[in-house]
Amino acid sequence: MKLSRRASWFLLAFGAWSWFIWVSFVRNLWKDGSGLAFDDAGDPTGYFWVHLVLAITSFLLGTAVGIIGFRGVRAVRRDPDSTGTADRTEPRVPAAAPSAPGSGDGR
């Protein structure tokens, strides 16, 4: 499968965005002072564990999507004939029909 330039950059940006968002979330989760993530004794709560698993899963999926996008961008840059429109097709122009014998072509 060949990705277009636009799709490759989108996937790469999505992977980077996923990492940015979830790293920020985990940082905020770790510093939580509201009592949701840690109980009064300082032990992690169920809320903490569920959201940590969610963040780790999102890190892994964001990494996979980003790698696919990165490989697509690299492939588009290596292929000089690529226009980045792998998902579009050129319109077909019908070839001129050959003239039939005796059709008045002047002979």
C-alpha distance (Angstrom), angle and dihedral (degrees) to the residues before:
residue distance angle dihedral
M1 . . .
K2 3.77 . .
L3 3.79 120.4 .
S4 3.76 122.6 -147.7
R5 3.78 119.5 -117.5
R6 3.80 90.8 -109.8
A7 3.82 93.9 50.6
S8 3.81 91.6 46.5
W9 3.80 93.1 52.6
F10 3.80 90.9 45.1
L11 3.81 92.0 53.7
L12 3.80 91.7 46.2
A13 3.81 91.3 49.7
F14 3.82 90.8 46.4
G15 3.80 90.8 53.7
A16 3.81 92.3 49.3
W17 3.81 91.8 45.6
S18 3.80 90.9 50.2
W19 3.79 91.2 54.3
F20 3.81 92.5 46.9
I21 3.80 94.1 49.9
W22 3.80 97.4 44.2
V23 3.82 95.7 43.5
S24 3.81 87.7 53.5
F25 3.80 90.3 47.8
V26 3.82 94.3 50.3
R27 3.81 90.3 47.2
N28 3.81 90.0 53.0
L29 3.81 91.6 43.5
W30 3.81 90.6 53.1
K31 3.82 91.9 50.7
D32 3.83 93.6 45.3
G33 3.78 112.2 142.4
S34 3.80 98.3 172.9
G35 3.80 95.3 86.4
L36 3.80 96.2 -111.9
A37 3.80 97.9 105.6
F38 3.81 99.0 31.2
D39 3.79 130.7 29.7
D40 3.81 125.3 -134.7
A41 3.81 91.6 -82.7
G42 3.82 90.6 54.0
D43 3.80 94.9 -109.0
P44 3.82 119.0 139.0
T45 3.80 115.5 -100.9
G46 3.79 129.9 -144.3
Y47 3.80 88.5 -96.4
F48 3.81 89.4 59.2
W49 3.82 94.6 49.1
V50 3.81 95.1 45.6
H51 3.78 92.3 49.9
L52 3.79 93.1 43.7
V53 3.83 90.1 54.3
L54 3.82 89.1 46.9
A55 3.82 90.7 51.5
I56 3.82 93.8 47.3
T57 3.81 90.6 49.4
S58 3.80 89.9 49.7
F59 3.83 90.8 48.6
L60 3.80 89.7 54.2
L61 3.80 94.7 45.8
G62 3.81 92.0 44.3
T63 3.79 89.8 50.5
A64 3.82 92.1 50.2
V65 3.81 92.5 48.0
G66 3.81 91.1 46.1
I67 3.81 91.8 50.5
I68 3.81 90.9 51.5
G69 3.80 89.4 50.1
F70 3.81 92.5 46.6
R71 3.80 91.6 51.1
G72 3.80 89.9 48.5
V73 3.81 92.2 51.2
R74 3.81 90.6 48.5
A75 3.81 91.8 49.1
V76 3.81 92.3 50.2
R77 3.82 91.2 49.8
R78 3.82 92.8 48.7
D79 3.81 94.5 49.8
P80 3.83 107.5 73.6
D81 3.82 91.7 -171.7
S82 3.79 92.2 56.0
T83 3.77 115.9 106.4
G84 3.78 94.7 -176.1
T85 3.79 91.8 -109.3
A86 3.79 101.1 107.1
D87 3.78 91.5 140.3
R88 3.82 94.5 53.2
T89 3.76 126.9 74.3
E90 3.76 127.6 -149.0
P91 3.80 114.9 -113.8
R92 3.77 112.9 -105.3
V93 3.77 117.8 -120.6
P94 3.79 112.2 -154.5
A95 3.78 114.9 -121.9
A96 3.79 118.2 -116.9
A97 3.78 110.8 -92.5
P98 3.80 114.7 -116.6
S99 3.78 113.8 -109.1
A100 3.77 115.2 -104.1
P101 3.83 120.1 -122.8
G102 3.77 112.7 -92.6
S103 3.76 93.4 17.4
G104 3.77 93.3 129.4
D105 3.76 99.4 -91.8
G106 3.83 91.1 150.5
R107 3.80 102.1 -95.0
